[in-house]
C-alpha cells in the first residue's frame, strides 16, 4: 500500500480549511455578524497563506509531481491543471483585494467583490482537491520535477 505524500496532503488540507472558513464567513455576514465575519475571513486568509507557503516551498526545494496516470488522460489533466492554476491565481488576487477593501472599510467595493471572490475560491479549492486526487490517490504520481516539466511534460 502506497502512503500519501505528507506535504501535498497537508497543503491540500489547508486549502480545504480555507474554503470552509470562507463559507462560514459568508454565512456570518448574511447573519450580520460583522466582527465574527472579519475574524473568520482573516482565518481563511491565514489558511490560504499556509497552503501557499507549503506549496511554494515544496515547489522550490523538491519540485512538482508530474501526472502519473494513463497517457490518454494526460492532455485532459493538463488542461484541467491549467484551468486550476488560472483560478488559483485569479482567486488569490481577488482575495487580496477583497481583504484590503474590507480592512480599509471600503464596503461598497468589498460587498461587490466578496461574493465573486468566494465563488472563485470555492472552485479553486474544489479543483485543487481534484488535482491532488488525480496525482496521489487515483493514480500514482509521476516523477517529481520542475514546474515547467510537470505542467507541460517536457
Secondary structure by P-SEA (a helix, b strand, c coil): ccccccaaaaaaaaaaaaaaaaaaaaaaaaacaaaaaaaaaaaaaaaaaaaaaaaaaaaacbbbbcccccccaaaaaaaaaaaaaaaaaaaaaaaaaaaaaaaacaaaaaaaaaaaaaaaaaaaaaaaaaaaaacccccccccccccccccccc
